[in-house]
Amino acid sequence: MIAGGAGGAGAADGASGAGGADAAGGADAAGAATGAREAHARIGSAARRGSSEPWAWALVSPTVLLYLLLALLPLANLVVMSMHTIKWEQGIAQWTFNGLKHFAAMPADPLLRAGARNTTLFAALAVALEMVIGLALALFVSRIARGRVLYRTIFLLPVLIPGIVIGAIWKLMYNPDFGVINQLLGVVGLNGRDWLGDGALALLSVIVVDVWHWTPFVFLLMLAAIESLPGDVHEAALIDGANAWQEFRHVTFPMLLPAFAVTLAFRLIVSFKVFDEVYLLTGGGPGTATEVVSYTIYRRFFTEDRMGYGSAISVTVLFALALMIVLAFGAAQRRRRANDA
């Protein structure tokens, strides 16, 4: 009986081993079949992509050609103009090639030097104030439970007003005789000032107008970024005992940094092209107190009819802005790689 039991156990083990081998063989066969299907699918997908690429290029090419026509052709014409002296004789433009003569003359231009200095100061102060105030307003509105739509609408009103209307409003407000700002100062016993006629105050007055105009734009982008943040992270910070400043510094602002950097780069680029506030409020004066690069280009190109020299300044500004964009995106990519690592 013992021998019979051993024989039965051996037979059972043999059957079990055979069944395991069959199961393993079946699994291998199924895996091979699945791999074959995946390879076939990849080959089919690659074939479909290859066959659809000509159609994709055919669909995209009109847009590309339109972009080349509307963007690159005027830019190429501007570069060509910057290398010529253009004079009008009997209604016909006379082009005289002078190479890089206009570019070499720019460092000696006192109006351009003043414009570059004022533009840099304007961009630094205006954008810094807009970013701080816009972010603060966005944080304030994001914590309001009731009336958020009302506050959002009120804060967005300045950016909806046309630039020429803003210039007229603030020129009246800054008027030294009957402007509301001097009247308010008189109520509290202070003397009024000539805000746009005083060289020490004119640029700061224009900066105030730009901050009032563009802070709502920063507020809108920052509020959208704040509302997209995950709520569980803030709840975890509160559970850990973080106060409001610690939560903002270590949780909220690091997550807002990509949106903050994009908004900052956009506002810097736009602020370096400022023109309408200066044109409507001061005309670059008094003297060169509010002269900016865009207004210098306007003077040289249109007022003085020096189209070649004005084009050279435009090309230089365009190159500087393009370089700023490249550096900003390069810094953002390096930071992203560092965070991923």
Secondary structure, 3 states (H helix, E strand, C coil): CHHHHHHHHHHHHHHHHHHHHHHHHHHHHHHHHHHHHHHHHHHHHHHHHHHHHHHHHHHHHHHHHHHHHHHHHHHHHHHHHHCEEEEEECCEEEEEECCCHHHHHHHHCHHHHHHHHHHHHHHHHHHHHHHHHHHHHHHHHHCCCCCHHHHHHHHHHHHHCCHHHHHHHHHHHCCCCCCHHHHHHHHCCCCCCCCCCCCCCHHHHHHHHHHHHHHHHHHHHHHHHHHCCCHHHHHHHHHCCCCHHHHHHHHHHHHHHHHHHHHHHHHHHHHCCCCHHHHHHCCCCCCCCCCCHHHHHHHHHHHCCCHHHHHHHHHHHHHHHHHHHHHHHHHHHHHHHHHHC
